[in-house]
Amino acid sequence: MLFERAAELSGTTGGRVRRLLDATVTAAGLGRLAWVRELLGRVRDTGDGEHRDLRAPHMAAWLETMGGNPRATLEVLLRELDRLAAEPVQEPAQVPGVDSAAVSSAIASVGLSATYLGDPASQRATADLLPRAAARWGQALTGSTSFLFARTVSDPDEQVRAAVLTAAFEHRRHGGRGDAAAQLGAAASLLDEQALAVDLLDPPVQAVLSGQAPTIYLSAPNALVWALIDLGRWDRASSVAVANLEATRVNDIPGLRAIAHAQLAVLELLRGHRRGAGAVLEQLRHEVALVPLAHLRLRWAQALAAAADDEHEDAFALLSTALTPGGGPGAAGGAVPQPHGLLALPDLAAAARRTGRSDEARELLEQVRAPREGRWRTARQQLRLAAAEALLAPDAEEAATRLGDQAWSPHAAAWPLEQAVLLLELAELQHGAHLPGAQETAAAALEAFTRVGAAGWGGRARRLLRATGVQVRPVADDVLAALTPQQEQIARLAAAGLSNRDIGERLYLSPRTVGSHLYRSFPKLGISNRGQLAALLDGAAGP
């Protein structure tokens, strides 16, 4: 490689180190973790220990995040950045590897690690670092998308939200680098601006998964999948997750590969395919431990799948463990990932109401809310917290009135599954307390479940409608439940009329691989050709 050859020809130790680190950063952008490790070893062998280039500890720390250990990344980078920020100012922009560009890149890694961990201590440490870094490196740093992303992670408020929206508008209007789009997309997702996040993340993610944009942040596909899941765009989420799983396998990125597995399991659970999710979770057992954020989202999805099947004891157990500080294997230093813990609270409250554990749920609600008490919240976080409080109201009529304000809120429509679950909880309250509106509310919930493909929740909505006296057409079990997530994705696209080549281009697979998957899928479905596949899915559709 050019940089490595330049390092060999360099006449000084410092020059060799700088050229090797140039090569290391390029290798990281390509997702070549083994190459990064090799180059860092050569840097250690070449350097005299006196070089100040931030990229060496940054790349070593970045490897920790890619390997599933963001806490190690955060500790190393906070220490290094604090040290550099405290040094006397001697034209830092003229010192290679200590300029604002190197610092900006490191701060983006700090923000990513704090996102994955989600614990208040990490967020506070990041927030404390930013003013010192701003004082040292000035506008060249504070004007970067990396700095804005880290602010969004550590201390979001209305001013930060406005800055992200403005920067996103300017980026879409004038164009810009793919890494800037990825950082702004991740920031938008953290601010619960999921539609904007998808607009920003989708183009660079498609480019990186197809090998056309090697310098994009490798975590961007994971961020896109979470946003698509929240928006109810599950087919697209599956397609990105499947492609990303393959990319992380090829490049051997264990931390991100584990997250991709978890996302596929979440999608199976939300669709009501608990057996399919079990197969994915079995594969996940052989991966590195999930980062706390992904662990919480997986437990939340498992609880939702249990609640859809009226297994409320299991739902409460899953969520109470995940939301108890220090209570789960994904706990971030004993803390519940924030602010995502707030989003699962209504489902905890609903399970508690049915199992006689409302007092326990109220205590957990206060514990989860406490770290962010008095701080700015997104509209989604406010809605979810208010819905949880409504579900824990002791009087059913009061609970229904308060929950109705949230379930029918215009803001709720942005997150279709979450709104549909709240509507069904509202309908059950109305039915149980003999209040008007149960049939209409349950019908609205069923329509939403059908639209996003939440078969398990659709079944629960049908059971309630029948209990209210509505004649509901029975629906067969999901005919694709026996397939793997990748086979299901391919089958749905084939049934829609796409050729093997079209499917391969969409999922980044060869036409031959697509055909092989279909060949193995047909016997599981009791069919032998594409025409029968389309008819099978048409017959299973509809309420």
N, C-alpha and C positions, 0 to 999 in steps of 0.2 A: 504494500500500500504506500501511497505517496508520502504520508506523514511519517510512517515508520522509516522509509528510506531517508527522508530528510533528517530524522533523529540520528541515524547512523553516520550521516555526513557532518552533523553539527560539531563544531570545534570546542564547545563548552558543555559542562555538565548541565547548567541551567537551560541551554538551548536544546539539549537532548530531552530533558524532562518536559519542556514545553511542547516539543513536537510529539512525544509519546502521549501526552495528555490530549493534544489535538486529535490524535488517532483514537484515544479512549472515548472521547465525547462522540466522535463519529460512529464508533462501534456501538455505543449505547443507543444512539438514535436509530440504528439498524436493528436493535433488539438482540444483539449478539452478546449475550451475557458471558459466555466462556471466553470470548475474545477480550471483553472488558477486564475480566479477571487476569488474563495473561498479560495484558498491557500494564495493568496496575502493578503486577509483580515486577515487570521490567522497570517501571518507574522507581519502585522501592530499591531495586538492585542498582539503578543508575544514580539516584539522587544522593546527595550528601546530608540530607536531613535539614538543610537550611533554606530550601526553596519555600516560598510563601504561597504558591499557587493553590487557590481554594479548590480547584477542580479535582485534585487528588483525593482529599477526604470526602468531597461531594460524590464522586463516582463510587468510592467504597461504600458510602452510606446509601447511595441509590441502589446498589446491589442488595442491600439488606431489605429495602422495601419490595423490590422485585421478588425477593425470596420469602416474603411474608412476615418480615420483622420491621414494621415501620417505627416501632419505639426506638430501636437502635439507631435508625436514620435520624430521628428527631434529636436524640441526645447528642450525636456527633455534630450535626449541623448547627444546633443552637450553641454548642460550645465554641465551634470554629468561628461562627459569625459574631458572637459576643467578643471573642478575642480580637478579631479584625476591627470591629467597630470601636473598641477601646484604644487601639493603637493611635499614636500621634498622626495627624493628617499630613501625609507627604505625597501629595499628588497621586492618590490611589489609582486614578484612571490610567496613569503611566506604568503601573506595575502589572505585568501580564498575570492573568489568573486571579487578580484581586480587584478588577475593574467592576463597574456597575453591571455589565452583562453577566459576568461569572456569579456575582452576588445575586442578581435577579433569578438566575437559573437555580441556585441553591435555595433561595426563598420559596420558589415554586415547589421544590421537594419537601421543604418544611411544611408548607400548606397541605400537600397531598398526605403526608404522614399524619398530621393533626386531623385531617378529615377521616382517614381510616381508623384512627384511635378514638376520636370523638370525645375524649375525656376532658373535663373542664381544666385540669391542670395543664394539659398540652395546649389547649386553646389560650389560656392565660400566658403561658410561656411564649407562645408565638406573638400574641398581642404586645407583650412587653418588649420583644425584640424589635418590632417594626419601627418605633420612634427612634431608637438608637441607630438603626441602619439608615433611616431617612436622614438623620443629622449627618451621618458620615458620607453617604453617597449621593444625597440630594435628589434633584428632579430627575436625573437620569435613571434613578431607581424607582422613585415614587410614581413616576409616570408610566411604569411598565405594567403589563397585564399580570405578571407574576406577583407584584406587590398588591395589586387590587384583589387577586385571588386569595392571597394570604389574609388580607383584611376581612374578606367575606367569611373565611373559615373561622377566624379568631374573634372577631368583634363586629358582627354585622349590625347595621342600623339603616335608617331610611336614606341617609347620605351615601352609604356604601351601595345600597340598592340603586339609587339614582345614577351613581357613577358607573355601575356595571351596565345598566340599561343604555346609558349614553355611549359608552365604549362599544357595546354590541351594535348599536345603530351605526356608529361611524365605521365599524369593521365591515358590516354588511354593505354599507354604502360605497366604501372606497376599496374594499378588499384588504388583505393583509396576510401575514404568515399563518400557517396552519397551527403552530403551537399557540399563537395568540387566540385563535378561534377555540382551541381545546380548553385553554384556561378560562376564557370568558364563558364557554359553555358549562364547564364544571361549576363556576361561580353562580351562574344563573340557576343551575339545578339546586344548589345549596340554598338559594333564595326562594325555592319553590316556583320558579319561572320555567317549568318544564318544557313548555312549547318552544320558548326561546332557546332553551338548552339544546333541544333536538335540532333546531334550525342551524345552530352554530356547530354542533358536534358531528352531525351526519356527514357533511362533505369531507372533512379531514379523516374521519374514521373510515369511510369507504375507500379513501385514497391509501391509508396505511394498510388496511386489510388486503388490498389488491396489490400492494408493493409499490405504489406510485409515489408515496410520500414517506420516506424512511425516517424523517426527523421528527415526526409527530410524537407527542407524549403517548407512551404505550398504555397508560391507564385510561385513555380517552374512550375506547370501546366499552369498558366497564361502566363508565359514567353515562354513556349513551343508553346502554341497556336499562339501567335503573330508571332513567327518565322515561323511556318508552313503556316500561312496566307501569309506572305511575299514571301515564296517560291512557292506559288501556290498549296500547298498540302492541299486542302480544306477539302477533305473527312476525312483525318486523323485529321485535326484541329477540325472538328465537333465532331469526336468521343471523343477526349480528352476534349473538352469544355463541352460536354454533361455529361461525367463522372465526371468532376470537379464540374459542377453545382450541381450534386447530392451529391457529397462529402461535398461541402460547405453548402448545405441545412442540411444534417445530423448533421454536426458539428456546425451549426449556426455561420458561419463566414461571416457577412454581407458585409464587404468591398470586399472580394474576390468573393463572390456570385454575387455582382453587376457587377464586371468585367467580370465574366463568362457569365452573361446575355448579356453584351455589345458585347462580342466576338461572341456570336451566332447571334446577330443582325447584326454585321459587315459581317459575312459570308453570311447571307441572302441577304444583300444589294449588296455585290459584285457579287453574283450569279444572281442578277436582280430580286430577290423575294421581292419586296418592301412590298407587303401585308403580307407575312410571317414575315418580319422584324418588321412590325407594331405590330403584336401580341406579339413579344418578347419585344419590347419597352414598350408596355402597362404593362408587368410584371415588367420591369425595373423601372417604375414610382413608384412602391411600395417598392423599395430598397433604401439604403442610397445613397447619392450623389456619383457619380463617381469621382475617383481621376483624376486630370487634364490630365495625359497621356492618360487614357482610354477615357476620354471625347473628346479629340482631335481626336483620331483614329476613334471614332464613327461618329463625324461630318464629317471627311474626307470621310468615307465610304458613308454617306448620300449624300454628294456632288457628289461623283463618280456615285452613282445610278441615281441622277438627271441628270447629264451630259450624261449618257448613253441614257437617254430618251429625249435628246435635250432640257432639262429644264435648260438652262444656267443661267438664272436670279436666279433661286433657288440655283444652285451650287455656284454661286458667293456669294450670301447672306450667305450661310452656312459657306463657307470657310473664307470670310472676317470677319465674326463675331468671328469665332474660332481663327483666326490669329491676331485679333486686341488686343493688350495688355489691359487686363481688360475687354474685350468685351464679354466674355462668362461665363456661370456659372462654367465652369471647369477651369477658369483662375487661374494660380498658383500665388497668391499674386500679381495679375495684370500683370503677364508675360505669354508669350506663352511658353508651354513646349518645351524645347530644348533637343536634337537637332531635335526632331521629327517634329517641325514646318517647318524645311527646306524641309522635304520630301513631304509635301503637296503643295509646292509653284508652281510646274508646272501646277497642276490642277486649282489653283487659276488663274494663268496667262492665261490658255486656256479659262476659263469662262470669264475673263475680256476682252479678245480679241474679243469675240463674242457679248459682251454686251456694248462695248464702254467705258469700265472702266479701260483701260490700265494704265492711270496715277495713279488711286487709287491703282492698283495692284503694281505698281513700289514703291509707298510709303510704302505699307505693306511689300513688299519684303525687303526693307532696314531696316524696324523696326525688322523684324524677324531675319535678318542676323546680325544686329549690335552687339548683345551680344556675338557672337562668331567670330566677325571680327578679322582676323589675327591669329586665332587659328587653330589647326590641324582639318581636316575634313576627314571622311572616303571617299572611292571612290564613294560610293552611294550618300553621301551628296553633293560631288562636282558635280556629274552628274546631280542630281536633280536641284541644283542651276543653273547650266549652261543651263539646259533645260528650266527653267522658264525664264531666261534672253533671251533666243532665242525666246520663244513664245511672248515676249513683244517687240521684234524688230519691228519698224514701217513698214518696207518694207517686203512684203510677201516672196519675193525671198530670201532675207537675212535670214529671220526667218527660211525658209525651209532648207537652207544650214546649218545653225548653229544647228537647231534641228536634222537634219539628222546625224550629227556627234555624237550626244548623243544617239539617238534612236537606231542606228546601232552599238553602242560601244560594244565591247565584255563584258565590265562590266555590261551592262544593262541586259544581259540574265539571270543574277542571280535572278532578280526580275521580273518574267514573266508578271504579270498583269501591272506593271508600264511600262515595255518596250512596251507591246502591245498597251497601251493607247497612249504612245508617237508616236508609229508608225502610229496609226490612225490619230492623230493630224497632223503628217507629211503628210500623204496621202491627208488629206483634204486641207492642205496648197498647196500641189502640184496640186490638182485638181482645186482649186479656182484660182490659178495663172497660170493655163495652163502649168505647168511644167511637164517634163517626170517623169514616175515612180509611178504615183498615184495608178494604178491598182495593180502592184506588191507589193507595200507597204501595201495597204489595205488588200490584200490577205494574206500577212504575219501576219498582225494584227488579221484577222479573225481566222486563224489557231491557234494562241496563245490563243485567247479568248475561242475557242472551247476546247482546251486542258485543260485549267484550270476550265472551266465551268462557264464563265462569260456571261450568256445568254443575259443580257441587252446590254452589249457592243458588243456582236456578232451581235445583231440586228442592231445596229448603223453601224457596219462595212458592213453588207449586204446592207444597204440603200445606202452607199457611192459607193459600187461596182456596184450596179444597175445604179446609176447616171453616172458612167463612161462607161456604156455600157456592163458590164459583166452580163451574165445570171447566177443568183444565185438561187439555189434550196431553196424554202421557208421552213421554219422550224416551226413546231407547237410550241405553248407556252409550257413552261416547265410543263410537266404532273404532277410533284410532288409539284407544287407551293401551292396546297391546304393543304399540310401536315405541321405539326409542324417540327422544325429542328430535333428533336429526331426521329419522325416517318419517315422523309425523310432518315435519316442515316440508320435506320433499313431496310427500303424498298430497298435502293440501295444494301445493303449487301445481303438481301434475293434474290434479282434479280440476284446477282452474283453467287448464288448457295449455300450460307452458310446456315447451319441449325440454328434453334433457339438456340441451345446450343453454336454453334460457334459464333453466333452474341452476345450472352450474355457474353461469355468470352472476346470478344473484347471490348464491351462497359460496362463491369462490371455490367450487369443486369442478373436477373434470366431468364431461358428459358420461364417461364410462363409470365413474364413481356413482353418479346419480342413478344410472341404469341398474347398477349392482344393488343399490339400496331398494329400488322399486322391486327388483326381482325377489329380494328377501322379504319384502313387506307384503306382497300379494298373498302368499299362503297364510300369513297370520290373519289376514282379513277375509279369507275364504273366497278370493276372486282371482282372476287370471289376466286382466287387462285394464287399461286406463279408462275405457268406457264404463266398465263395471265400478271402477273406483269413483268416478264422478257421480254415478247413480247412487252408490252407497252413501256418499256424503250428502247428496240432495235429499235422500230419504230420511237422513238423521236430522236434517235442519228443521228449524221452525219450532214455535212454542206449542 
